[in-house]
Amino acid sequence: DQQVKQNSPSLSVQEGRISILNCDYTNSMFDYFLWYKKYPAEGPTFLISISSIKDKNEDGRFTVFLNKSAKHLSLHIVPSQPGDSAVYFCAGSNFGNEKLTFGTGTRLTIIP
Amino acid sequence: DTEVTQTPKHLVMGMTNKKSLKCEQHMGHRAMYWYKQKAKKPPELMFVYSYEKLSINESVPSRFSPECPNSSLLNLHLHALQPEDSALYLCASTTPGFYNEQFFGPGTRLTVL
């Protein structure tokens, strides 16, 4: 049972444009969500998170939006840069639970 | 120090070998994790240690044996592995019970022949 889904395995975006990565979840118990970025042969790096009491969180070029009723979150990167090319994982969690449940990942390629 | 280190970076072992993976962090985190990641798949949780006690074992085969000697170190002992166990093994740490991101190490690329 895939509790966190990223339905787009890959995405290509022109440099300077907006990248939008999507994530859907089924577990209503999740109340905290995170985005990680992963380069090949490296561990995932934390990017940004959002609590379920918010619907938006912004950090520089990165903004995460949460739609609880739709059980959907998205990561916006603007402007996209070549160094943003990586695999992006969203993950869900809930308070008191040390587990993160990861989505399947989206490979983002920024075209110069 | 905001780093999780893992050694070795690469490991090749035969199915009869015994080897260990090591993970270290000095961020004062009291929760440490082992994940396994296959190509084009998300990280798959194996074990969680919280305050040096094993709190989660995701039904991992006994040929993988975790150990947490102290709050900064985490080992994964490997014995009689199968070729399908070849993967990237990731260690992570965080503060238990809070909404904190997990910090990941670079991983050990394991190949079982």
Interface residues (C-beta under 8 A of the other chain):
Chain A: P9 Y32 L34 Y36 A41 E42 G43 P44 T45 F46 S49 S51 F89 S93 F95 G96 E98 K99 L100 F102 G103 T104 G105
Chain B: V4 Q6 A31 Y33 K40 K41 P42 P43 L45 V48 S50 S55 I56 L88 L90 C91 A92 T94 P96 G97 Y99 E101 Q102 F103 F104 G105 P106 G107 R109
